[in-house]
């Protein structure tokens, strides 16, 4: 790959992650040098995140995975990747968001091919065995997909693909607050700034990105990104927006203030989902066609690691992913900001893997339901 110059997101993590970032967002990390094509981070060399080290923070919390073919969500212990509960949520669950306090998970129920969904399933993670608390009916706003808690966690922002809207829902009442036009077709995923007050959608059929001011409930600019732009992520401070193109096989990095392209990263098979760590240090790009997890430094856009899932112990070398794909099929991504781990769903093998973002390697593999897609992290520790 080469670089050619040219999206819960939650307030709970802001104090832990935002103030500790030693360099401006989108700028190279001080103390980094390149060695043999690999970036060496001298500033972090002595900060080892390992569970058997007394000086390292423990991995704790929960993961919630939407099982697209299983009509369910799996709740796992993030440290052990052991299943705590499998919760029926409805046909075609796609994405997951977790509330700032970690108590609630919301799953978007997109529906099946011939039966569009229009509901959100709310899971109470505070129960000894997590279970459905209630269902939010979105009425006319069908095909809900991307979902995030916004505005201090009091609202939800949900894309409605068929109506070309970003729907703002009051979480407590379950009522639709407003529906903002995305000004684009195929508004699939939503990315949200860490303060939960600004959002972006990628509009697949139009190859555009639309921004939203959530405080004023207004649609902002819509500007070109790349054709068939599905995967999208914003750096926590909202400085950059990373967008994946399904047919050009590139990731476009946009400057959010000027709405201009600042870099294009080439060589992907399908940059299906993108995530940025809470510290803004790294971006993770999941590529189900090449069966790889790519890790980049946000400030320089240099590649830090290429994880070939066909070589990972515990991951079957061949499997049935999405149509036209072979291999494990990495899709959704979520981050534990304290332990500096990413978690990636493997659609083809019905698994989730833990990726240590310091050692840049897979450290654990767990099993989930059929066709896992979206994933979210909750800081809620198990009792």
C-alpha positions in Angstrom: 0.0 0.0 0.0 1.1 3.6 -0.5 -0.2 6.9 0.6 -0.7 9.7 -2.0 -1.1 13.2 -0.6 -3.8 15.1 -2.0 -17.0 7.5 12.1 -20.2 5.6 20.7 -17.9 8.6 20.9 -18.9 8.8 24.5 -18.4 11.4 27.2 -17.5 8.8 29.8 -14.2 8.3 28.0 -13.4 11.9 27.3 -11.5 12.6 30.6 -9.6 9.3 30.4 -8.7 9.7 26.7 -9.0 13.3 25.6 -6.8 15.1 28.1 -4.1 12.5 28.0 -3.4 12.7 24.3 0.1 14.3 24.2 -0.1 15.6 20.7 -2.6 17.5 18.6 -5.2 15.4 16.8 -4.2 14.5 13.3 -0.5 15.3 13.9 2.4 12.7 14.0 3.1 11.2 17.4 6.3 12.6 19.0 9.0 10.1 19.4 8.0 7.9 16.5 10.6 6.7 14.0 10.4 4.3 11.1 12.4 1.1 11.1 12.3 -1.3 8.2 8.8 -0.1 7.1 7.4 -0.5 10.6 6.7 2.5 12.8 8.5 2.3 16.2 6.8 4.5 18.9 9.7 5.3 21.3 7.4 7.4 23.5 5.2 4.4 24.2 7.9 1.7 24.3 7.7 1.2 28.0 3.9 1.3 28.2 3.0 -2.3 27.8 -0.7 -3.3 28.0 -0.6 -6.9 29.2 -2.9 -8.5 31.7 -0.1 -10.3 33.5 1.8 -7.0 34.1 1.1 -5.4 37.5 1.7 -1.9 36.0 -0.8 -2.3 33.3 -4.6 -1.5 33.5 -6.8 -4.6 33.4 -9.0 -5.2 30.4 -12.5 -5.0 31.7 -15.9 -4.3 30.2 -18.4 -5.9 27.9 -18.8 -6.3 24.1 -22.1 -6.4 22.3 -22.1 -7.9 18.8 -25.0 -7.8 16.3 -25.4 -11.2 14.7 -26.8 -10.4 11.3 -27.8 -13.9 10.3 -28.7 -15.0 13.9 -31.3 -12.3 14.6 -29.6 -11.8 17.9 -26.9 -9.9 19.8 -24.1 -11.6 21.8 -22.9 -10.0 25.0 -19.3 -11.0 25.9 -16.8 -10.4 28.6 -14.2 -8.2 26.9 -11.3 -9.6 28.9 -12.0 -13.3 28.3 -14.2 -13.1 25.1 -16.6 -15.5 26.8 -20.3 -15.3 26.0 -22.5 -13.9 28.9 -25.8 -13.9 27.0 -27.3 -14.3 23.5 -30.2 -11.9 23.2 -32.9 -12.2 20.4 -33.4 -8.7 18.8 -35.2 -9.2 15.5 -34.4 -10.0 11.9 -31.4 -8.4 10.4 -29.5 -6.6 13.2 -26.6 -4.6 11.8 -25.1 -2.1 14.2 -24.7 -1.4 17.9 -24.3 1.7 20.1 -23.7 1.8 23.9 -24.7 4.6 26.2 -22.1 6.8 27.8 -22.5 5.1 31.2 -22.3 1.6 29.6 -25.7 0.5 30.9 -27.6 0.3 27.6 -26.9 -1.2 24.3 -29.0 -0.3 21.2 -29.1 -2.5 18.2 -30.4 -1.3 14.8 -32.8 -3.9 13.3 -32.3 -3.3 9.5 -34.6 -6.2 8.5 -34.3 -8.8 5.8 -34.0 -8.4 2.0 -37.8 -8.4 1.4 -38.9 -7.0 4.8 -37.5 -3.6 5.8 -37.0 -3.2 9.6 -37.9 0.0 11.5 -37.0 -0.8 15.1 -34.2 -0.4 17.6 -33.8 -3.1 20.3 -32.6 -1.8 23.7 -30.6 -4.2 25.9 -30.1 -3.7 29.6 -26.5 -4.6 30.2 -26.8 -4.0 34.0 -28.8 -7.2 34.5 -27.1 -10.4 35.7 -28.2 -11.8 32.3 -28.5 -9.0 29.8 -31.9 -8.9 28.1 -34.2 -6.8 26.0 -35.6 -3.8 28.0 -37.8 -2.3 25.3 -38.1 -1.8 21.5 -38.2 1.6 19.9 -40.5 1.9 16.9 -39.2 4.3 14.2 -42.4 4.2 12.2 -41.9 5.5 8.7 -38.1 5.6 9.1 -37.2 2.2 7.7 -33.9 0.4 7.2 -32.2 1.8 10.4 -28.5 1.1 10.2 -25.8 3.3 11.7 -26.6 4.2 15.3 -24.8 6.3 18.0 -25.7 8.0 21.3 -25.4 11.8 21.0 -26.0 15.0 22.9 -24.8 13.7 26.3 -26.4 10.3 25.7 -29.9 11.7 25.9 -30.6 11.1 22.2 -29.8 8.6 19.5 -28.7 9.4 15.9 -29.8 6.7 13.5 -29.5 6.5 9.7 -32.7 5.6 7.8 -31.3 4.3 4.5 -34.6 4.3 2.6 -35.8 7.7 3.7 -32.4 9.4 3.4 -32.6 10.8 6.9 -30.5 11.0 10.1 -33.2 10.4 12.7 -32.7 11.9 16.1 -34.6 9.8 18.8 -35.2 10.8 22.4 -33.7 7.8 24.3 -35.8 8.0 27.4 -39.2 8.3 25.6 -38.3 6.4 22.4 -40.0 9.1 20.4 -38.5 10.7 17.2 -37.2 14.1 17.9 -36.5 15.2 14.4 -35.3 13.7 11.1 -32.5 15.5 9.2 -32.1 15.2 5.5 -28.8 13.6 4.5 -29.0 15.0 1.0 -27.7 11.7 -0.3 -28.7 8.2 -1.3 -27.7 5.2 0.7 -26.9 6.9 4.0 -25.6 3.8 5.7 -23.1 4.5 8.5 -22.9 7.4 11.0 -19.7 8.8 12.6 -19.9 11.0 15.7 -17.4 13.4 17.3 -16.4 12.6 20.9 -18.4 15.4 22.4 -21.5 13.8 20.7 -22.5 17.1 19.1 -21.5 16.7 15.5 -22.0 13.8 13.1 -21.3 12.7 9.6 -22.9 10.1 7.2 -21.4 8.5 4.2 -23.9 8.4 1.3 -23.0 5.3 -0.7 -24.8 5.8 -4.0 -23.7 9.5 -4.3 -20.1 9.1 -3.0 -20.6 12.0 -0.6 -20.3 12.9 3.0 -22.9 15.0 4.9 -22.2 16.8 8.2 -24.8 17.5 10.9 -24.9 20.0 13.8 -26.8 18.1 16.4 -27.2 21.0 18.8 -29.2 23.0 16.3 -30.7 19.9 14.6 -29.4 21.2 11.2 -27.9 19.5 8.2 -24.7 21.1 7.2 -22.5 20.7 4.1 -22.6 17.8 1.7 -19.4 17.3 -0.1 -17.6 14.7 -2.4 -15.6 11.9 -0.8 -15.1 8.8 -2.9 -17.6 6.6 -4.9 -19.5 4.0 -3.0 -18.3 5.3 0.4 -19.7 3.0 3.0 -17.2 2.8 5.9 -16.7 6.1 7.8 -15.1 7.2 11.0 -14.2 10.6 12.5 -11.3 11.3 14.8 -12.6 11.9 18.3 -12.0 15.7 18.1 -13.6 15.8 14.7 -10.5 17.1 12.9 -10.4 14.3 10.2 -13.0 12.1 8.6 -11.9 8.7 7.1 -14.0 7.3 4.4 -13.7 3.9 2.6 -14.6 3.4 -1.1 -16.0 0.0 -2.0 -15.3 0.2 -5.7 -12.2 2.4 -5.8 -10.6 0.3 -3.0 -9.2 3.4 -1.3 -9.6 5.2 2.0 -10.0 9.0 1.6 -8.9 11.2 4.5 -10.9 14.4 4.7 -10.2 17.6 6.6 -13.5 18.2 8.4 -13.1 22.0 8.7 -12.4 22.6 5.0 -14.2 19.5 3.6 -11.2 18.8 1.4 -9.2 15.6 0.8 -5.8 15.6 2.5 -4.7 12.0 1.7 -5.8 8.9 -0.2 -4.6 5.5 1.0 -4.6 2.9 -1.7 -4.4 -0.9 -2.1 -7.4 -2.3 -0.3 -9.7 -5.0 -1.4 -12.7 -3.6 0.4 -12.2 -1.0 3.2 -15.6 -2.1 4.6 -15.4 -0.6 8.1 -13.1 2.0 9.7 -12.5 3.0 13.3 -10.3 5.5 15.1 -9.0 4.9 18.6 -10.1 7.3 21.4 -6.6 8.8 21.6 -6.7 9.5 17.8 -3.4 7.6 17.6 -4.4 4.8 15.3 -7.0 4.0 12.7 -8.2 0.4 12.0 -9.4 -0.6 8.5 -11.2 -3.9 8.1 -10.8 -5.5 4.7 -13.0 -8.6 4.2 -11.9 -9.1 0.6 -8.2 -9.3 1.5 -9.0 -10.9 4.8 -6.9 -8.4 6.6 -7.0 -5.9 9.5 -4.9 -2.8 8.6 -3.7 -0.5 11.3 -2.5 3.1 10.5 -1.0 6.0 12.4 -3.6 8.8 12.1 -1.1 11.7 12.0 1.1 10.4 9.2 -1.3 7.9 7.5 1.6 5.4 7.6 0.8 1.7 7.9 1.7 0.3 11.3 0.5 -3.3 10.8 -1.0 -5.8 8.4 -2.8 -8.6 10.2 -3.5 -11.5 7.9 -6.3 -13.4 9.5 -5.6 -16.6 7.4 -2.4 -17.0 9.6 -4.0 -16.4 13.0 -4.3 -19.3 15.4 -7.9 -20.1 16.2 -9.3 -18.5 13.0 -10.2 -21.0 10.2 -8.1 -20.3 7.1 -11.1 -20.4 4.8 -14.7 -19.6 5.5 -17.8 -18.2 3.9 -18.0 -14.4 4.4 -20.0 -12.0 2.4 -20.9 -12.9 -1.2 -17.7 -13.0 -3.3 -15.5 -13.1 -0.3 -13.4 -15.9 1.2 -11.8 -16.0 4.6 -12.8 -14.8 8.0 -14.3 -11.5 6.8 -13.4 -8.8 9.3 -16.2 -6.3 9.6 -17.2 -4.3 12.6 -14.7 -2.6 15.0 -14.9 -1.2 18.5 -12.3 0.1 20.9 -11.5 -0.2 24.6 -9.8 3.2 25.3 -8.3 2.3 28.6 -6.5 -1.0 27.7 -5.8 0.3 24.1 -7.4 -2.7 22.4 -9.6 -3.0 19.3 -12.2 -5.7 18.8 -13.1 -6.9 15.3 -16.0 -9.1 14.2 -15.3 -11.9 11.7 -18.4 -12.4 9.7 -17.3 -15.5 7.9 -16.2 -17.5 11.0 -18.7 -16.2 13.5 -16.0 -14.9 15.8 -14.6 -11.8 17.4 -10.8 -11.1 17.8 -9.0 -8.8 20.3 -6.2 -6.7 18.8 -3.6 -5.2 21.1 -2.9 -1.8 19.6 0.5 -1.5 21.2 1.8 -4.9 20.2 -0.1 -4.7 16.9 -1.3 -8.3 17.1 -4.3 -10.5 17.7 -4.3 -11.7 21.3 -7.6 -13.6 21.7 -10.4 -15.1 19.7 -14.0 -15.7 20.8 -17.1 -17.2 19.3 -20.4 -15.3 18.7 -23.6 -15.9 16.7 -24.2 -16.2 13.0 -22.9 -13.5 10.7 -21.5 -11.0 13.2 -21.4 -7.4 11.9 -21.6 -4.3 14.2 -19.9 -4.3 17.6 -19.7 -1.9 20.5 -17.7 -1.7 23.8 -19.2 -1.0 27.2 -17.0 0.0 30.2 -19.5 -1.7 32.5 -17.6 -4.3 34.4 -19.1 -7.6 35.3 -20.2 -8.1 38.9 
